[in-house]
Amino acid sequence: MKIAIDPFMHRHLSLEELPSKVAELGYEWIELSPRADFLEWFKAPRVFPARAKAFKKALFDANVGIASILPMYRWASNDENERQAAVKHWKRAIEISVELGVDTMNSEFGRGPHPDKGSCYCCHTGSMIEACEDAWWRSMEELVPIFEKEGINLHVEPHPEDWCETLQPALDIIRTVNSKNVKFLYCAPHTFYFGDDTKAMLREAKDVLAHVHVGDTFNHKASSGLRYILNPPGTQARVHQHLNIGQGEVPWEDFFSTLAEIGFDGIMTACVFAWEDKADHSGKFMRAEMQRFVDKYWTAK
């Protein structure tokens, strides 16, 4: 198992400084999420030979590896120009992963076209779900053969507001891709969009589960739907958090014990964004808590 951290809260550090910070927090692995000097959100990668070389040296010096690279591109946009640009950026991101010796990438199903185009991009309204899914399949037709050729694994997660934001149909879609290189990422902060029985959901995902994001959240459906009060009433906003373990309502004993039960041995990433003012404390706390659960359930097993 690789226990990693998404260092988004430390993105103010340069790429060369990042590995030593990750090591200081107690991790041997990074899940590298979008940042302006590497894989920028939705834009072409900002990576050139000198930058890649310097980053590789910093990783080597800190004895830290990249467990996964996380690009975010509009591969599910029903605007064909946007979709083609996204695929182009994906292809370059795959090349960068190969150059860095990284064997895994992860991303979200996607939210459709850019909102500035004036069309609805909130796919959960139903206005564009079919178009976005169709666009995503076209992208996968181009990209899956490249992932397979290069030996790169792709781990995909449903995300609140994406055209696919729930456990189902995400699991069946990934099974339909039918590639050993394409697997499921279960994001614990999205738990209550998936359902209420953590044990059952993890067991259902067992055959395609390769990656988990660890962060706490509150159940937005609780208190008769009044855990969060949003205005105006009826708004389609999607609310969740990425908190430290114990600060929300994810049933962690169920989560970790079931992962051990199903033999999970993939990537486990601390995925907390809520405490930039206490980023070091959060990172160290999450590393210790994840290890405590691993020792408790995997060692016992």
C-alpha positions as CSV (number, residue, x, y, z in Angstrom):
1,M,0.0,0.0,0.0
2,K,1.2,3.5,-0.8
3,I,0.2,6.2,1.8
4,A,0.4,9.5,0.1
5,I,-0.6,13.1,0.5
6,D,-2.2,15.6,-1.8
7,P,0.0,18.7,-1.1
8,F,-2.5,21.2,-2.4
9,M,-2.4,23.1,0.9
10,H,1.4,23.5,0.3
11,R,1.1,24.7,-3.3
12,H,2.9,27.9,-2.3
13,L,6.1,25.9,-2.2
14,S,8.1,25.5,-5.4
15,L,8.3,22.0,-7.0
16,E,11.8,21.7,-5.8
17,E,10.8,22.5,-2.2
18,L,7.8,20.2,-2.2
19,P,9.4,16.7,-1.7
20,S,11.3,17.7,1.4
21,K,8.2,19.2,2.9
22,V,6.3,15.9,2.2
23,A,9.1,13.9,3.8
24,E,9.0,16.3,6.8
25,L,5.3,15.5,7.2
26,G,6.1,11.8,7.3
27,Y,5.1,10.7,3.8
28,E,7.1,8.8,1.2
29,W,4.5,9.4,-1.6
30,I,2.9,12.4,-3.3
31,E,-0.4,12.6,-5.2
32,L,0.4,15.6,-7.3
33,S,-2.7,17.6,-7.9
34,P,-3.0,20.6,-10.3
35,R,-0.7,23.5,-9.7
36,A,0.3,26.5,-11.8
37,D,3.8,25.4,-12.4
38,F,3.1,21.8,-13.4
39,L,-0.3,20.6,-14.6
40,E,-2.5,23.7,-14.4
41,W,-6.2,23.4,-14.1
42,F,-7.8,22.8,-17.5
43,K,-4.8,24.3,-19.4
44,A,-1.8,22.9,-21.2
45,P,0.9,21.4,-18.9
46,R,3.6,23.9,-17.8
47,V,6.4,21.3,-17.9
48,F,9.7,21.5,-19.8
49,P,12.9,19.5,-19.5
50,A,14.8,21.6,-17.0
51,R,11.7,21.8,-14.7
52,A,11.2,18.0,-14.9
53,K,14.8,17.3,-14.2
54,A,15.0,19.6,-11.2
55,F,11.8,18.0,-9.8
56,K,13.1,14.5,-10.2
57,K,16.3,15.5,-8.4
58,A,14.4,17.0,-5.5
59,L,12.2,13.8,-5.3
60,F,15.4,11.6,-5.3
61,D,17.1,13.8,-2.7
62,A,14.1,13.6,-0.3
63,N,13.5,9.9,-1.0
64,V,9.9,10.7,-2.0
65,G,8.1,9.2,-4.9
66,I,5.0,10.2,-6.9
67,A,2.2,7.8,-6.3
68,S,-0.1,9.4,-8.7
69,I,-0.5,12.5,-10.9
70,L,-3.9,14.2,-11.0
71,P,-4.7,16.2,-14.2
72,M,-8.0,18.1,-14.5
73,Y,-9.1,18.7,-18.1
74,R,-12.5,19.1,-19.8
75,W,-12.5,15.6,-21.3
76,A,-16.3,15.4,-20.8
77,S,-17.1,18.7,-22.5
78,N,-19.8,18.6,-25.2
79,D,-18.0,21.5,-26.9
80,E,-15.8,19.5,-29.3
81,N,-13.0,22.1,-29.4
82,E,-12.7,21.9,-25.6
83,R,-12.8,18.2,-25.6
84,Q,-10.1,17.9,-28.2
85,A,-7.9,20.3,-26.3
86,A,-8.5,18.3,-23.1
87,V,-7.4,15.1,-24.9
88,K,-4.3,16.8,-26.2
89,H,-3.4,18.0,-22.7
90,W,-4.1,14.5,-21.4
91,K,-1.7,13.0,-23.9
92,R,1.0,15.4,-22.9
93,A,0.3,14.7,-19.2
94,I,0.7,10.9,-19.9
95,E,4.1,11.7,-21.6
96,I,5.2,13.6,-18.5
97,S,4.1,10.7,-16.2
98,V,6.3,8.4,-18.3
99,E,9.2,10.8,-18.2
100,L,8.9,10.9,-14.4
101,G,8.5,7.2,-14.0
102,V,5.0,7.5,-12.6
103,D,2.7,4.5,-13.3
104,T,-0.7,6.0,-12.0
105,M,-2.9,9.0,-12.9
106,N,-6.2,9.9,-11.4
107,S,-9.0,12.3,-12.2
108,E,-12.7,13.1,-12.0
109,F,-15.4,12.2,-14.5
110,G,-15.7,15.9,-15.3
111,R,-18.1,18.8,-15.2
112,G,-18.8,19.5,-18.8
113,P,-18.0,22.7,-20.8
114,H,-16.5,25.9,-19.4
115,P,-19.3,27.9,-17.6
116,D,-18.2,31.1,-19.4
117,K,-19.7,29.7,-22.5
118,G,-23.1,30.6,-21.1
119,S,-24.6,27.1,-21.2
120,C,-25.5,25.1,-18.1
121,Y,-22.5,23.1,-16.9
122,C,-24.2,21.9,-13.7
123,C,-24.7,18.4,-15.0
124,H,-26.7,17.2,-12.1
125,T,-29.7,19.2,-13.4
126,G,-30.0,16.6,-16.1
127,S,-29.6,19.1,-18.9
128,M,-26.3,17.8,-20.2
129,I,-25.7,14.4,-18.6
130,E,-26.1,12.5,-21.8
131,A,-24.0,14.9,-23.8
132,C,-21.2,14.9,-21.2
133,E,-21.2,11.1,-20.9
134,D,-21.0,10.8,-24.7
135,A,-18.1,13.2,-24.8
136,W,-16.3,11.3,-22.0
137,W,-16.6,8.1,-23.9
138,R,-15.2,9.7,-27.0
139,S,-12.2,10.8,-25.0
140,M,-11.7,7.4,-23.5
141,E,-11.7,5.8,-26.9
142,E,-8.6,7.9,-27.7
143,L,-6.9,7.7,-24.3
144,V,-7.4,4.1,-23.0
145,P,-5.2,2.6,-25.7
146,I,-2.5,5.1,-24.7
147,F,-2.8,4.2,-21.0
148,E,-2.5,0.5,-21.9
149,K,0.4,1.0,-24.3
150,E,2.4,3.1,-21.8
151,G,1.5,0.9,-18.8
152,I,-0.2,3.8,-16.9
153,N,-3.1,3.2,-14.6
154,L,-6.0,5.6,-14.6
155,H,-8.1,5.9,-11.4
156,V,-11.4,7.8,-11.8
157,E,-13.7,9.2,-9.2
158,P,-17.2,10.6,-9.3
159,H,-17.4,14.1,-7.9
160,P,-20.3,16.2,-6.7
161,E,-21.4,18.4,-9.7
162,D,-19.9,16.1,-12.3
163,W,-22.0,14.4,-14.9
164,C,-21.4,11.3,-12.8
165,E,-21.4,12.1,-9.1
166,T,-22.5,8.8,-7.4
167,L,-21.2,5.3,-6.8
168,Q,-23.6,4.1,-9.4
169,P,-23.3,4.4,-12.4
170,A,-19.6,5.1,-11.8
171,L,-18.7,1.5,-11.0
172,D,-20.6,0.1,-13.9
173,I,-19.1,2.7,-16.3
174,I,-15.6,1.7,-15.2
175,R,-16.4,-1.9,-15.6
176,T,-17.8,-1.2,-19.1
177,V,-14.5,0.4,-20.1
178,N,-13.2,-3.1,-19.5
179,S,-9.5,-2.3,-19.2
180,K,-7.2,-3.6,-16.5
181,N,-5.6,-0.1,-16.5
182,V,-8.8,1.8,-15.6
183,K,-10.0,1.5,-12.0
184,F,-12.2,3.3,-9.4
185,L,-11.2,5.9,-6.8
186,Y,-13.4,6.1,-3.7
187,C,-13.2,9.5,-2.3
188,A,-14.3,9.4,1.4
189,P,-15.3,13.1,1.5
190,H,-17.9,12.3,-1.1
191,T,-19.3,9.4,1.0
192,F,-22.8,10.9,1.5
193,Y,-23.3,11.5,-2.2
194,F,-22.7,7.8,-2.7
195,G,-25.0,6.4,0.0
196,D,-25.2,5.7,3.7
197,D,-23.7,2.2,4.1
198,T,-20.0,2.6,3.8
199,K,-19.3,-1.1,4.3
200,A,-21.7,-2.1,1.5
201,M,-20.4,0.5,-0.9
202,L,-16.8,-0.5,-0.5
203,R,-17.7,-4.2,-0.8
204,E,-19.6,-3.4,-4.0
205,A,-16.5,-1.6,-5.4
206,K,-14.1,-4.3,-4.5
207,D,-13.4,-5.6,-8.0
208,V,-12.4,-2.2,-9.4
209,L,-11.2,-0.3,-6.3
210,A,-7.6,0.8,-6.5
211,H,-7.4,4.2,-4.8
212,V,-9.0,6.0,-1.8
213,H,-9.0,9.6,-0.8
214,V,-9.1,10.1,3.0
215,G,-10.8,13.2,4.4
216,D,-13.8,13.8,6.6
217,T,-17.1,15.4,5.8
218,F,-20.5,16.0,7.2
219,N,-23.6,14.3,6.0
220,H,-25.4,17.0,4.0
221,K,-28.6,14.9,4.1
222,A,-28.8,14.8,7.9
223,S,-31.1,16.8,10.1
224,S,-33.9,16.5,7.6
225,G,-31.7,18.0,5.0
226,L,-30.9,21.0,7.2
227,R,-27.2,20.2,8.0
228,Y,-26.5,23.0,5.6
229,I,-29.0,25.7,5.0
230,L,-28.6,27.1,1.5
231,N,-30.2,30.1,0.0
232,P,-32.3,30.5,-2.1
233,P,-34.2,27.4,-1.1
234,G,-34.0,24.7,-3.7
235,T,-30.6,25.7,-5.0
236,Q,-28.7,22.9,-6.7
237,A,-25.4,23.7,-5.0
238,R,-23.2,20.7,-4.0
239,V,-21.6,21.0,-0.6
240,H,-18.9,18.8,0.9
241,Q,-15.7,19.2,2.9
242,H,-12.2,17.7,3.0
243,L,-11.6,17.7,6.8
244,N,-9.2,15.9,9.1
245,I,-10.3,12.5,10.3
246,G,-12.7,12.9,13.2
247,Q,-14.0,16.4,12.3
248,G,-17.0,15.1,10.3
249,E,-19.3,12.1,10.1
250,V,-17.6,9.5,7.9
251,P,-17.7,6.2,9.8
252,W,-13.9,5.6,9.9
253,E,-14.0,2.3,11.7
254,D,-16.3,0.9,9.0
255,F,-14.2,2.5,6.2
256,F,-10.8,1.1,7.2
257,S,-12.0,-2.2,8.5
258,T,-13.9,-2.9,5.3
259,L,-10.9,-1.9,3.2
260,A,-8.8,-4.4,5.1
261,E,-11.5,-7.0,4.8
262,I,-11.6,-6.7,0.9
263,G,-7.8,-6.8,0.7
264,F,-7.3,-3.2,-0.4
265,D,-3.6,-2.7,-1.3
266,G,-3.7,0.4,-3.5
267,I,-3.1,4.1,-3.0
268,M,-4.4,5.8,0.2
269,T,-4.1,9.6,0.0
270,A,-4.6,12.2,2.7
271,C,-6.9,14.6,0.9
272,V,-7.6,17.5,3.2
273,F,-8.0,21.1,2.0
274,A,-9.7,22.9,4.9
275,W,-6.8,24.0,7.0
276,E,-4.2,26.0,4.9
277,D,-3.4,27.9,8.1
278,K,-2.6,24.6,9.8
279,A,-1.3,22.6,6.8
280,D,1.7,21.1,8.5
281,H,-0.3,20.0,11.5
282,S,-3.0,18.5,9.3
283,G,-0.6,16.6,7.2
284,K,1.2,15.1,10.2
285,F,-2.1,14.3,11.9
286,M,-3.5,12.6,8.9
287,R,-0.4,10.5,8.4
288,A,-0.5,9.3,12.0
289,E,-4.2,8.5,11.9
290,M,-4.0,6.6,8.6
291,Q,-1.1,4.5,10.0
292,R,-3.0,3.9,13.2
293,F,-5.9,2.4,11.2
294,V,-3.6,0.4,8.9
295,D,-1.8,-1.1,12.0
296,K,-5.1,-1.8,13.6
297,Y,-6.9,-3.6,10.7
298,W,-4.3,-4.7,8.2
299,T,-1.8,-6.0,10.8
300,A,-4.5,-7.9,12.6
301,K,-5.8,-9.3,9.3
